[in-house]
Amino acid sequence: MSRHLGDAFGEKNFEPEMRFLSRRIRATVHIPETLLEQMRDAVVFLQTVAPAQATLASLAERAFRAELDRLGQLFNDGNPFPRRTKQLKGGRPRSHGR
C-alpha cells in the first residue's frame, strides 16, 4: 500500500515539487526530547509505507503549516497572518512580574 502523504493530510492536489518553490533555511527551535523522538519514530515508520515521502523536515513543515492555519482561523478570521513590520525578539519570553 503506497500512499502519498498529501492524501493523509487531505491535500488532494499536493505537488511534491511545491516544497522547492521557497528557499530552504535552517531554523533552530527547542522542543521536548520526547516529541522529537515521536517525530523520528513516525518518520522511520512512514518511510516503510511511503518511501521517499517522509522526512523530519517535511513532518515539521506540515505541522507548522497546520498550526498556522488553525491559529489564523481562530485569531485572524481564517486569513493568513499579515507580514510582520518588526523583527521577532529572540530568547525566552519575559514574565510580566519581573
C-alpha angles and dihedrals in degrees: 000000000000112000131173113244089228088066091056090053095046093253099138094167096040112142114200089214092063089078088069095057092086125056112255120232134179116252125187119211131165115232132166113281091232091056091051090050090051090050092050091048090051093049093049090049094045091051088063094055101030106026117205092007101087125069132151089247094052091048091050092046092052091048092050092048093048092050093047089051091049093049091046089054092048102041108017107043091263093302130124113262116265119255112273119252096202136039121270113254112241129222133040119329112259120241115246089229094061 
